Every structure is written in structure tokens, then in C-alpha cells.
């Protein structure tokens, strides 16, 4: 029952009715009337000094949303604040962030969360210091709940400690944010972020509203906690929409990555129906750098149109502009920026798949060619409402665009080496056993499950069938329980193969299971053997930046990303194979009848570096001997024993915590841990 409530709550919110008597009233003129020419004022609200509108409709003076229900191509807002010095006002308009006119008012119902960039921002104001203009980039923060100053890192220049342009909403609590900001169109950028307008505190009882035009001169730039409503004798917010001349049935999204096909590109569908009179043709303009293509379809009796221009995979972005042609100049109906074609990967598992900032920043790996979709946040409401494309972010966790440190490194190296954009969807969750990641067979898209949240993101992004590889790092929380881990992974893999039919599966061998315990090797050995039947095994024993459970950036997640890149390069881009597979034992046998030396034949003949002291990580079972030395000889590791190993039955390699002596191939991949490999006589 909880799942049903979570999924339908936003829809129910849209049906909260404004009293019929209020709808009959006509809007008053505003200070923004000249700027709003051609728009329909759909809501007007006289803001009180205090409000408590959580999960109820504000008392709008009128509701004319029905007049634009057929569609709108721009949204506008006018905020007027009258105080001792007269009326201050700001007008802002933008390309729409929703197709539902009922969502243009204050977000007062749980689940109504808008947190996204918008294009075509226009700002006009009589307030000194407000940055005005047209063709700007905006960022919206609109939700009914509380929020923190933590950043998503999608907005360059936003503060992680002040409430400003890039804050993090909660799906619970009451405070309320209705904010429009002006931000840079590019990342990174030294351009400061600016608040255009803010209406806050409309879902918290007994606290004055916090209002403002432009950035606050002191305190928090977005006017959070300003509690200043009493400073104005009149406070009025009016929402507008410009009726569109067409409706869309298929369209891109800003920053979307389209999986490339066998011809190294993708077709991008844009289709719909002309609804306005006087439209003679629909035109789609596609630009990329200096290159431009224009497609025009005349309006026929059917009044439908459909385009499917092709974009090439590579380090180039495309902008699409859809316009209507009639008696006057062309009218922009929609526009989408930053479209690319490339490859898609998934990262899944527990904390070392999350790969947050445990020590050292990976921010330098940021690339505009690395994208992600939605949010890995475990909150089903926050995950379910995050339905947009973002830049891949390495540092922030649980945010739109979070892909982790080693994911960012791997993706950046694919971009730089192979010249193709990359999308990574990271669904990992820290500290969870393998049963946490299983599919709800009765409801595979269940947002209350980790599997369902990731599955919904993949489907909404339109990339599920095109995922090339799934990187899995999990097992510390299975406490060396081999049957549970292998059974769980086998079931999970079966479901993945149904939902992600084209993917290859790559399994990281965990460093310890559980954390900080190196004497357990059974689960790690099972992961080593998974490479024979279920996927590709990636090593972690060669990483010095290890704290007993997690990794630092340097000598840790950075190199982990390098190893993941090497495997991806080999398997998906015809990259080099030498030194990519980690050292892996094939057989173990005594070198001679004295039984004082063991020869471990390896599966690959790649040359290895054996660091002094590495012998201490080997364990012989069945005999009271220790390993006193190890060296590499012609595709084998030769171990010197402390004495004759009569009765020896198996050999294990435990690895160790933290930094220390390692056995590495040329790419830095360490010898896989193994458990009681049988010793031949």
C-alpha cells in the first residue's frame, strides 16, 4: 500500500481544486504586463505573511489553467513586493519545465519536486542589481519540503554551506522552496550564480514567509530563513503560460545521451501535432558547432509532423530548435541543448561501488562528455521524481548525476581515449548484503527496492536495451558466506540478463569480506571463479590506498577506475589485452620431490612484479610450513617453503589490509586472492 501511495501522490496533488468562485475572478494588471504580452496568466496568489499550505492548494485568486491545457511553450512568473519605497517587481520566463499547467503554481503537495536547468531564461526587473537579459540559463528549485545546503554539483559556483542555487530537497518535512536562479550555461564556469526570485516557507506553520527579488544582500543568497514577509504590505505572485501552436509526442531532453548504433550514431525522433491556426510549416534546426541542418515539413490536413535527424557519436554536442512558420517570423516552440550519442554503463553494489570521497577529490576527472540520468538516492520519492539527464559527478553521493570516483575516472578515460561520450547510471547503496539488490518479481519497477529504482531510471532514460557493461562491486556485507553470495548474484544476473539483454558483467573481487578481515578467502575465491562462468573478474589487491574497507582517491579509486577502463577498452573498444586480466592461478604443484618449493602456474603469461615481502600473504594448508619467499619465473610464481610440506593440500593467497607488498602485472592489476587451490603431488 505504501508503494501505491508514493507513486500516485504527485498525481493526486494535481487534482486539488480551487473553489469555483475563485476561478470566476479575472486577473488584475501587474507590473509585468508588458513583458507578459502573449501569455495567459494562469494563477495569481496574494501571499500572506504566514502560510501552512502543505498538502493543500493555495487560495489562488483565479485558475485559468484550462485555457492552456492543450499545451504551452513558455512559462513566466511575476513577483511584486510593495514596501515603504514602492513596488519592486521581477519578470522571468523560460522554456517549460512541465507539460501540466496545474504544476505551474506553488509546489505544496509531497512529491512535487522540480530541480533542473531550464533554457531560454528571460529576466526583467526594476530592482537594482538584478541581472536582466534574454537567452539565459536558469535553474529551478521548487518543492514543498525542507532542504539542506548540500550541493548536487550540477551548478558551477554553488555553495555547499549557504542556501543558494543548488540545494538538496527532502521528501519530508515542511518549509517550501519556489526559486528561480540564473546560472552559467557551461561547466566549469567562474560566472557567479544569481537568484532571480524566491518564495519560501509556504508549508511551515507559524513562520513568516521568506521572499526576495535577486540575491539576498546578506545571509543566504536565496532568502532562506529571511522571514521578511512583514516588511511588505503587498506580496503577489502571478504564474503565466504562453499557449503553444503544437503539441509533442516524442522529444529529446537537454543533455540526453542516445546510445550509438552499429553505424556509430543515433536517430533522434521529434514528432507531434500542430494545434494552432495560421501555422504553415514546422521546422527543425539542428546545429553542432559550425554545422547546421534544417528540416521543414508543411502542415497537411493531418496536421502531424515527424522528424528523425541523425546525430553522430563523438565529442560533439547538438542543439535542436523546433519552430512554427506562419504569416509572421518563426516562433520557437521548443529547444534542447547538449544532445550526444555514445555508450552506456551501469555501476552497482555497495559502498565501494558508490565510491564517494573517503580521502581525496576526483573533481579533476569531470568531463562534459560524461552523463548520467536520474538519481541514485534511496528515497523512493526523490528517486522517482528525478527524471532528467545530468552531468556525471564524482564527489557528491545520492545526488542527480552521482557516478562515484572510479566511475568518473573510467568514463573520463573512455572519453579521452576512444572519443565517445559515456553515460553511467550508478545504483549502488552502501553497507548492504546481496539480498538488498534483488528484484521484486511481483513488481520489478518497485521504487521501494534498489533494483526497481535503477530499473525505472534505465527505462525512463531509454537505455536499458543498450547497456554495454555492468560493473558489480559487492560482498563485504555478505561476511564470507559463499552460498548466499553466489546464489544471490546468480539470481540477480538472471534478472539483469532479462532487463539488460546486451550487457557484459564485470565483477570486482572485494578486498575483504567482511571489512578489515583478510583471513577469509572463500567468498573472494568464489568471485574469482565467477570470471569463468558469469562474467569478468577485476582485481583490487594491487591498490595501496586502502583503509581496511574503502579506498582513497590516489592509489585507490583512481587506479580502480584505470583497471575498469582497461577491461572496458579491451572488451568494447578493441583495446589492448596484454596486462588487462589480473594474475590468476591455474594450478599449484610441488617443484620437486623435496616438497620445499611450490610452482603456481598462472592463466596468463604476462610478466609480473613481485614486491619484497609479498610472500607473507600466502598460506599453505595441511602442513606446518610457511612461505618464506616468492618470485616470478616464466608464467609462474615459485614459492619457497620453510621446510618439507608433507601432507599439504591447498594454497591460499590472502592479500592484506592497506598498503604493502604486492604482486602486480604491468597495468598494476594485483594477483587475485584465492582459497585453497589444490596442490598436486
C-alpha positions in Angstrom: 0.0 0.0 0.0 2.9 2.3 0.7 4.2 1.8 -2.8 0.9 2.8 -4.3 0.7 6.0 -2.3 4.2 7.0 -3.3 3.5 6.6 -6.9 0.2 8.3 -7.1 0.7 11.1 -4.6 2.0 13.6 -7.2 -0.9 12.9 -9.5 -3.4 13.3 -6.7 -1.8 16.7 -5.9 -2.7 18.0 -9.3 -6.4 17.4 -8.8 -6.7 19.6 -5.7 -9.4 22.1 -6.8 -9.5 25.8 -6.5 -13.0 26.9 -5.4 -15.3 27.7 -8.3 -16.0 31.2 -7.1 -12.3 32.0 -7.2 -12.0 30.8 -10.8 -14.6 33.3 -11.9 -12.4 36.3 -11.0 -10.3 37.9 -13.7 -6.7 38.7 -13.1 -5.6 42.2 -12.2 -3.0 44.0 -14.1 0.6 43.5 -13.0 3.9 45.4 -13.2 5.0 42.7 -15.7 2.1 43.2 -18.1 4.3 44.5 -20.9 6.8 41.6 -20.6 3.9 39.1 -20.3 2.3 40.0 -23.6 1.0 36.9 -25.4 0.9 34.9 -22.2 -2.1 33.7 -20.3 -2.0 34.5 -16.5 -3.0 31.1 -15.1 -2.6 31.6 -11.4 -2.4 34.6 -9.1 -1.7 34.5 -5.4 -1.7 37.2 -2.8 1.0 35.9 -0.4 0.1 36.2 3.3 2.6 36.9 5.9 2.4 33.3 7.1 1.1 30.2 5.3 0.7 26.5 6.0 -0.3 25.0 2.7 1.4 21.6 2.9 -0.7 19.1 1.0 -3.4 21.7 0.2 -4.0 24.1 -2.6 -3.1 27.7 -2.0 -6.0 30.2 -2.3 -5.3 31.4 -5.8 -7.3 34.5 -6.9 -8.1 32.7 -10.2 -7.4 29.5 -12.1 -7.1 29.7 -15.9 -5.0 26.6 -16.4 -7.8 25.1 -18.6 -7.0 27.8 -21.2 -3.5 26.3 -21.7 -4.3 22.7 -21.0 -3.8 21.9 -24.7 -0.1 22.9 -24.4 2.2 25.8 -23.7 5.7 26.6 -25.0 6.9 29.1 -22.4 6.3 29.7 -18.6 6.5 33.0 -16.8 6.4 34.4 -13.3 5.8 37.9 -11.9 6.7 38.6 -8.3 5.6 42.0 -6.9 6.6 43.2 -3.5 5.3 46.5 -2.2 7.1 48.2 0.7 8.0 51.6 2.0 9.9 52.5 -1.2 7.1 51.4 -3.5 6.7 48.2 -5.6 9.6 46.1 -6.6 8.9 43.6 -9.3 10.7 41.0 -11.4 9.5 39.1 -14.5 11.1 35.9 -15.6 10.1 33.4 -18.3 11.6 30.2 -19.6 11.1 27.1 -21.7 8.6 24.9 -19.8 9.8 22.6 -17.1 6.4 20.7 -17.2 3.6 19.9 -19.6 1.0 20.1 -16.9 -0.4 23.6 -16.3 -1.5 22.6 -12.8 2.2 22.3 -11.8 2.9 25.9 -12.5 1.8 27.1 -9.1 3.5 26.7 -5.8 4.5 23.1 -5.1 2.6 22.3 -1.9 2.0 18.6 -2.1 4.5 15.9 -1.1 6.3 14.6 -4.2 6.1 17.8 -6.3 9.8 18.3 -6.8 11.4 20.3 -9.6 15.2 20.5 -9.6 16.5 21.2 -13.0 18.1 23.5 -15.6 15.9 25.4 -18.0 16.8 27.2 -21.1 15.6 30.4 -22.8 15.5 32.3 -19.5 14.4 35.9 -19.7 14.7 38.4 -16.8 13.4 41.9 -16.4 13.1 43.9 -13.2 13.1 47.4 -11.6 15.3 46.2 -8.7 18.9 47.4 -8.8 21.5 44.6 -9.2 19.2 42.1 -10.8 20.9 40.6 -13.8 18.5 41.1 -16.7 18.5 39.8 -20.3 17.3 37.1 -22.7 18.6 33.7 -23.8 20.0 33.0 -20.4 20.2 29.7 -18.5 18.0 29.1 -15.4 17.9 26.6 -12.6 14.7 25.8 -10.7 14.4 24.7 -7.1 10.7 24.0 -6.4 9.4 21.7 -3.7 7.2 21.6 -0.6 9.5 20.1 1.9 12.6 21.0 3.8 16.1 21.1 2.3 19.8 21.3 3.1 22.6 23.4 1.7 24.4 20.2 0.3 25.1 20.6 -3.4 24.4 18.2 -6.4 27.4 19.8 -8.2 25.3 20.3 -11.3 25.5 24.1 -10.9 29.0 25.5 -11.0 29.8 28.1 -8.3 27.0 27.0 -5.9 28.0 27.0 -2.2 27.9 23.7 -0.2 27.3 25.7 3.1 25.0 28.5 2.1 21.4 28.1 0.9 21.6 29.3 -2.7 21.3 28.0 -6.2 21.9 24.3 -5.7 20.4 22.9 -2.5 19.2 19.3 -1.7 15.5 18.7 -1.1 13.9 16.3 1.4 10.8 14.3 0.6 9.5 15.1 4.1 9.1 18.0 6.4 7.6 21.3 5.7 9.3 24.5 4.6 8.9 25.0 0.9 11.0 26.4 -1.9 9.9 28.2 -5.0 13.1 29.6 -6.5 14.3 30.7 -10.0 18.0 31.2 -10.4 20.3 32.4 -13.2 23.3 30.1 -13.8 26.1 29.6 -16.3 25.3 27.7 -19.4 28.6 25.8 -19.2 30.6 23.8 -16.7 33.0 24.6 -15.3 32.5 28.3 -15.0 33.7 31.3 -13.0 30.4 33.1 -13.6 28.5 33.6 -10.3 25.1 32.2 -9.7 22.2 34.6 -9.1 18.8 34.3 -7.6 16.0 35.8 -9.7 13.1 35.3 -7.4 12.3 33.3 -4.2 9.2 32.5 -2.3 10.0 30.3 0.7 8.4 28.9 3.9 4.9 28.4 2.5 4.4 24.9 4.0 5.6 25.6 7.5 3.1 26.9 10.1 3.7 29.9 12.3 6.8 31.1 10.4 6.9 34.2 8.2 7.4 33.7 4.5 10.9 34.4 3.2 10.7 36.4 -0.1 13.0 38.2 -2.3 13.9 39.5 -5.8 17.5 39.0 -6.8 20.1 37.5 -4.5 19.8 38.5 -0.8 22.4 41.1 0.2 23.3 39.2 3.3 22.6 35.8 4.9 21.6 33.1 2.4 21.5 34.2 -1.2 18.2 32.5 -1.9 16.4 34.2 1.1 16.1 31.0 3.1 15.3 31.9 6.7 14.9 35.6 5.8 11.4 35.6 7.5 10.8 39.0 5.9 7.2 38.9 4.6 6.1 41.5 7.2 8.4 44.1 5.5 5.9 44.3 2.6 2.3 45.5 2.6 1.5 43.5 -0.5 3.1 40.4 -1.9 1.8 38.9 -5.1 2.9 36.1 -7.3 1.4 35.5 -10.8 2.1 32.5 -13.0 1.8 32.6 -16.7 1.9 30.3 -19.7 2.1 31.0 -23.4 -0.3 28.8 -25.4 1.7 26.7 -27.8 0.9 26.2 -31.5 1.8 22.5 -31.4 2.0 19.5 -29.0 4.8 17.0 -28.9 4.5 13.2 -28.7 8.3 12.5 -29.0 11.1 14.8 -28.0 14.6 14.8 -26.6 15.8 16.1 -23.2 18.6 18.5 -22.5 22.0 16.7 -22.1 20.5 13.4 -23.2 22.8 10.7 -24.4 21.4 8.5 -27.2 23.1 5.0 -27.3 25.0 4.7 -30.5 24.1 2.0 -33.0 26.2 -0.1 -35.4 26.5 2.9 -37.7 28.1 5.0 -34.9 25.3 7.3 -34.2 21.6 7.6 -33.4 18.3 8.9 -34.8 16.6 11.4 -32.6 12.8 11.4 -33.0 10.8 14.7 -32.7 7.1 14.4 -33.5 3.8 15.9 -32.7 0.7 17.7 -33.9 0.0 21.3 -34.9 -2.8 22.7 -32.8 -2.6 26.5 -33.6 -4.1 28.3 -36.5 -2.0 30.0 -39.1 0.9 27.6 -39.0 2.0 26.7 -42.5 5.0 24.5 -41.6 7.1 23.1 -38.8 10.8 23.5 -38.9 13.6 21.7 -37.0 17.0 23.2 -36.9 19.9 21.0 -35.8 23.3 22.7 -35.0 26.6 21.3 -33.9 29.5 23.7 -33.9 29.6 25.4 -37.3 27.5 22.7 -38.9 23.7 23.3 -39.3 20.9 21.3 -40.9 17.4 22.5 -41.3 14.3 20.2 -41.9 10.9 21.6 -42.8 7.6 19.9 -43.0 4.5 21.7 -44.4 1.3 21.4 -42.4 -1.1 19.0 -44.1 -4.7 18.1 -43.4 -3.5 15.6 -40.8 -1.6 18.4 -39.0 1.0 15.9 -37.7 4.8 16.1 -38.2 7.7 13.8 -37.5 11.5 14.3 -37.8 14.2 11.8 -37.0 17.6 13.6 -37.7 20.7 11.6 -37.1 23.5 12.6 -34.8 26.9 11.2 -34.8 28.7 9.5 -31.9 31.7 11.5 -30.9 32.8 14.5 -28.9 30.3 16.9 -30.3 27.0 18.3 -28.9 23.9 19.0 -30.8 21.2 21.7 -30.3 17.7 21.1 -31.6 15.3 24.1 -32.2 11.7 23.4 -33.2 9.8 26.3 -34.7 6.5 27.0 -36.3 6.3 29.0 -39.6 3.4 31.2 -40.4 2.5 34.7 -41.5 5.0 36.3 -39.2 8.5 35.5 -38.1 9.3 31.9 -37.0 8.2 31.2 -33.4 10.3 28.9 -31.2 8.2 26.1 -29.9 10.9 24.1 -28.1 14.6 23.7 -27.9 17.0 21.1 -26.5 20.7 21.5 -25.8 23.7 19.2 -25.3 22.5 16.1 -27.1 25.1 13.5 -27.7 25.4 9.9 -28.8 27.7 7.4 -27.0 27.8 4.3 -24.8 26.0 3.3 -21.6 27.3 1.5 -18.5 25.9 0.6 -15.1 27.7 0.5 -11.7 26.1 -1.4 -8.9 26.9 -2.8 -5.5 27.7 -1.4 -2.0 30.0 1.4 -0.8 33.0 0.7 -3.0 30.6 0.9 -5.9 29.2 4.2 -4.5 32.9 5.2 -4.3 32.4 8.5 -2.6 35.1 10.8 -1.3 36.7 8.9 1.5 40.0 10.7 1.1 41.0 12.9 -1.8 39.0 14.6 -4.5 38.4 13.3 -8.0 36.8 16.5 -9.1 39.5 16.9 -11.8 38.0 14.0 -13.7 34.9 15.9 -14.5 34.0 16.0 -18.2 31.1 17.5 -20.1 31.0 14.3 -22.2 30.1 12.1 -19.2 26.4 12.0 -18.4 24.0 10.3 -16.1 20.3 10.0 -15.7 18.1 10.4 -12.6 19.4 10.0 -9.0 20.7 7.0 -7.0 19.0 8.4 -3.9 17.4 5.6 -1.8 14.4 7.7 -1.0 11.7 6.4 -3.4 10.2 9.9 -3.8 13.4 11.7 -4.6 14.5 8.9 -6.9 11.1 8.7 -8.6 10.9 12.4 -9.3 14.4 12.8 -10.7 13.7 12.2 -14.3 16.3 14.3 -16.2 19.8 14.0 -17.7 22.7 15.4 -15.7 26.5 15.7 -15.9 28.3 12.8 -14.2 29.5 13.8 -10.8 32.3 12.1 -8.8 32.2 13.7 -5.4 28.5 14.1 -4.3 26.7 10.9 -3.4 22.9 10.3 -3.6 22.5 13.2 -6.0 21.3 13.6 -9.6 24.4 12.7 -11.7 26.3 10.8 -8.9 28.5 8.2 -10.5 31.3 7.8 -8.0 35.0 8.4 -8.1 36.2 5.4 -10.0 33.2 5.6 -12.3 34.2 9.1 -13.2 37.8 8.1 -13.8 36.8 5.1 -16.0 34.4 7.3 -18.0 36.8 10.1 -18.5 39.4 7.7 -19.8 36.9 6.2 -22.3 36.1 9.7 -23.5 39.7 10.8 -23.8 41.0 7.6 -25.4 38.2 6.5 -27.6 36.5 9.8 -28.4 33.0 8.8 -27.4 30.6 10.2 -24.8 29.7 8.0 -21.9 26.6 7.7 -19.7 26.9 5.9 -16.3 24.0 5.1 -14.1 25.2 4.2 -10.6 22.6 2.4 -8.4 24.9 1.4 -5.6 23.9 1.6 -1.9 26.4 1.4 1.0 26.6 -1.4 3.5 24.0 -3.8 2.1 24.1 -7.6 1.6 23.2 -9.1 -1.7 19.6 -9.8 -0.9 19.1 -6.0 -0.8 19.7 -5.8 -4.5 17.3 -8.4 -5.7 14.3 -7.8 -8.0 10.8 -7.8 -6.7 9.4 -10.4 -9.1 5.8 -9.2 -8.5 6.7 -5.6 -9.3 10.1 -5.3 -11.0 9.9 -1.5 -11.0 9.1 -1.2 -7.3 10.6 2.1 -6.2 10.9 0.8 -2.6 13.6 -1.6 -3.9 17.1 -0.8 -5.1 16.5 -2.9 -8.2 13.3 -1.1 -9.0 14.8 2.3 -8.6 17.7 1.5 -11.0 15.4 -0.3 -13.4 13.0 2.7 -13.6 15.9 5.1 -14.3 17.2 2.9 -17.1 13.8 2.6 -18.7 12.9 6.3 -18.3 16.3 7.2 -19.9 15.6 4.9 -22.8 18.9 3.0 -22.5 18.0 -0.4 -20.8 18.4 -2.4 -24.0 21.7 -0.6 -24.9 23.7 -1.0 -21.6 27.2 -2.3 -22.7 28.6 -3.3 -19.3 27.5 -3.7 -15.7 30.3 -3.3 -13.1 29.5 -5.0 -9.8 31.4 -4.4 -6.5 29.7 -6.0 -3.5 30.4 -8.7 -1.0 31.8 -7.2 2.2 28.3 -7.3 3.8 27.9 -11.0 2.9 30.5 -11.9 5.6 32.3 -14.6 3.5 29.1 -16.6 3.1 29.7 -18.2 -0.3 26.3 -19.9 -0.8 24.3 -16.7 0.0 26.6 -14.5 -2.2 26.8 -16.8 -5.2 23.1 -17.7 -5.0 22.2 -14.1 -4.8 24.4 -13.0 -7.6 23.3 -15.8 -9.8 19.6 -14.8 -9.3 20.5 -11.1 -9.8 22.4 -11.9 -13.0 19.4 -13.8 -14.4 17.2 -10.8 -13.9 19.7 -8.4 -15.3 20.0 -10.5 -18.4 16.3 -10.2 -18.9 16.2 -6.5 -18.3 19.6 -5.6 -19.8 19.9 -8.0 -22.7 23.0 -6.7 -24.3 25.3 -6.2 -21.3 28.5 -7.8 -20.2 29.0 -8.4 -16.5 32.2 -7.4 -14.7 32.7 -8.4 -11.1 35.2 -6.8 -8.8 36.8 -9.1 -6.3 36.3 -7.5 -2.9 39.4 -6.8 -0.8 37.9 -8.2 2.4 34.7 -9.9 3.5 33.7 -8.5 6.0 35.7 -5.3 6.1 39.0 -5.4 7.8 39.2 -9.2 7.8 41.8 -10.7 5.4 41.9 -14.3 6.6 38.6 -15.0 5.0 39.1 -16.0 1.3 36.2 -18.3 0.4 33.9 -15.6 -0.9 36.7 -13.8 -2.7 37.7 -17.1 -4.4 34.1 -17.6 -5.5 34.2 -14.2 -7.1 37.5 -15.2 -8.8 35.8 -18.2 -10.3 32.7 -16.2 -11.4 35.0 -14.9 -14.1 34.9 -18.4 -15.6 31.2 -18.7 -15.9 29.3 -15.5 -15.0 31.4 -12.5 -16.1 34.8 -10.9 -15.9 36.7 -10.6 -12.6 38.5 -7.4 -11.8 41.2 -7.3 -9.1 41.6 -4.9 -6.1 44.7 -6.4 -4.3 47.1 -4.0 -6.1 45.6 -0.9 -4.6 47.7 0.7 -1.8 45.2 3.4 -0.9 43.1 1.0 1.2 41.9 1.8 4.7 40.7 -1.7 5.6 37.3 -1.3 3.8 37.3 1.7 1.4 39.9 3.4 -0.7 41.5 6.8 -1.0 41.4 8.6 -4.4 45.1 8.3 -5.0 46.4 4.7 -5.2 42.7 3.7 -4.7 39.7 4.6 -6.7 41.7 6.4 -9.3 43.6 3.2 -10.1 40.4 1.1 -9.8 38.9 3.3 -12.5 42.1 2.7 -14.6 41.6 -1.1 -14.2 37.9 -0.8 -15.1 38.8 1.3 -18.1 41.4 -1.3 -19.3 38.8 -4.0 -19.2 36.2 -1.8 -21.0 38.8 -0.8 -23.5 39.7 -4.4 -24.2 36.2 -5.8 -24.4 34.2 -2.9 -26.0 36.7 -0.8 -28.0 39.3 -3.4 -29.4 41.9 -2.0 -27.0 45.0 -3.9 -25.9 44.6 -7.1 -24.0 48.1 -7.6 -22.6 48.2 -7.0 -18.9 44.5 -6.4 -18.5 43.5 -9.7 -17.0 44.7 -9.9 -13.4 47.2 -12.6 -12.4 45.1 -15.7 -11.7 46.3 -19.1 -10.5 45.7 -22.1 -12.7 47.4 -25.0 -10.8 49.7 -25.4 -7.9 52.2 -28.3 -7.6 55.5 -29.1 -5.8 58.5 -28.3 -7.9 60.4 -31.4 -6.8 60.2 -34.4 -4.5 61.7 -32.4 -1.6 58.4 -30.6 -1.3 60.1 -27.4 -0.3 59.0 -25.3 -3.3 55.7 -24.7 -4.9 55.1 -23.7 -8.5 51.9 -21.8 -9.1 51.1 -21.8 -12.9 49.2 -18.7 -13.9 46.5 -18.5 -16.5 48.3 -15.7 -18.4 51.9 -15.3 -19.2 52.0 -11.5 -18.6 55.2 -10.5 -16.8 54.7 -9.8 -13.1 56.4 -7.6 -10.5 56.8 -9.3 -7.1 57.5 -6.7 -4.4 59.7 -7.7 -1.4 57.7 -9.2 1.4 54.8 -10.4 -0.8 55.4 -14.0 0.3 53.7 -13.2 3.7 50.3 -13.2 2.1 50.4 -16.9 1.1 49.0 -19.7 3.4 49.7 -23.4 3.0 47.0 -25.7 4.5 47.6 -29.3 5.6 51.2 -28.8 6.6 53.1 -26.9 9.3 55.1 -24.8 6.9 55.2 -21.1 6.0 56.1 -19.4 2.7 59.4 -17.6 3.1 59.9 -16.3 -0.5 58.2 -15.8 -3.8 59.5 -14.9 -7.3 58.1 -14.8 -10.8 59.5 -17.3 -13.4 58.2 -17.8 -16.9 54.5 -17.5 -16.3 54.6 -19.0 -12.8 55.0 -17.9 -9.2 57.6 -20.0 -7.4 57.2 -20.1 -3.7 59.9 -21.2 -1.2 58.7 -23.0 1.8 60.2 -23.1 5.3 60.5 -26.9 5.1 59.1 -30.0 3.5 55.3 -29.7 3.2 54.3 -33.2 3.8 50.5 -33.5 3.8 49.9 -30.1 2.2 46.6 -30.0 0.5 46.0 -26.4 -0.6 47.4 -23.0 -1.1 45.7 -19.6 -0.5 46.6 -16.0 -1.2 45.0 -13.7 1.3 46.3 -10.3 0.3 46.3 -7.7 3.2 44.9 -4.5 4.5 46.1 -1.2 3.4 49.4 -0.6 1.6 52.2 -3.1 1.4 54.0 -5.6 -0.8 52.0 -6.6 -3.9 52.2 -8.9 -6.9 51.3 -6.9 -10.0 51.2 -7.1 -13.7 52.3 -4.3 -16.0 49.0 -2.4 -15.7 49.0 -2.6 -11.9 46.4 -5.3 -11.5 47.1 -7.4 -8.4 47.2 -11.1 -8.0 43.6 -12.3 -7.3 43.0 -13.6 -3.9 42.3 -17.4 -3.9 41.2 -20.0 -1.5 42.9 -23.5 -1.1 43.9 -24.1 -4.7 44.6 -27.9 -4.6 48.3 -28.8 -4.5 49.2 -31.6 -6.9 51.7 -34.1 -5.7 
